Amino acid sequence: MESKLEQIVAENTGLVKSVALRLSYVYGEETEDLIQIGYIGLIKAAERFEPERGLKFSTYAVPMIAGEIRSQLRDRGAIKMSRSIKSDIAVVRRAEAEFAAETGRSPKLSELAQKTGLTPERVTQALQAADAVKSFEDYEKADLAADEEERNVMKMDIAAGIESLELKERQVVVLRYYRDMTQSKVAEILGISQVQVCRLEKKALKNMAKKVNF
C-alpha cells in the first residue's frame, strides 16, 4: 500500500510544481516554499483518492494541492502580522479617512505621521502591510470566484451526465453519491443484489466520465 502511495506521489510531482508556480505569482511567495507545502496536499490526495469513482487523479488532486497551499498561507499571514502592526494600520487608515474628509485630498506621508503621532517609518510599514493584506484578500476573492465558477460548471456537467444515464444507473449514482448510501443499502432499496449495484455503479461512472470529460 505504501509503495503504491509513493508511486502516485512520484508520478504527480509535476502537478505540485505547476500549482505552486501559479500561486507563487499570485501571492508573491517563493515557488520552492509553495512546492514543499504542495507536496503535503499531494500526499493527502493520494491517501484519499478513490479511483473507482471514475475521476482522474489530477482532477481530484489539483484542488487539494491548491487548498493546502492557500490554507497554510492564510495561517502564515495571520502569524506574520503582529498586533502592533495591526494597531498601526487601524490608526493610519482612520487618520487617512479623517484627513480626506477635512481637506478633500489624500494626505502625504509627513501629514499622516503628524496626524497619527507615528514616525514616517512606522506609517510606511503600516501602509505597506495594509496593501499586502488587501492584495492577499483580493487574490483570495478572485480565486474563490474562479473556484465557484468551476464548481458551477462542474455541477452542470455532472447533472447532464446523470441525466444521460439509464434509470437504474441514475438511481444507483444518486443513492450512492448524493445520499451517501452503501452498496448493500442501495441493493436493498432497489431490490437487486449488491453485485448488480456494483456493476451498475461502475458502468454509470464510466459513462459519466465520457460525458463530463473527466
Secondary structure by P-SEA (a helix, b strand, c coil): caaaaaaaaaacaaaaaaaaaaaaaaccccaaaaaaaaaaaaaaaaaacccccccccccccaaaaaaaaaaaaaaaaaaaccaaaaaaaaaaaaaaaaaaaaccccccaaaaaaaacccaaaaaaaaaaaaaaaaaaaaaaaaaaaaaaaaaaaaaaaaaaaaaccaaaaaaaaaaccccccaaaaaaaacccaaaaaaaaaaaaaaaaaaacc
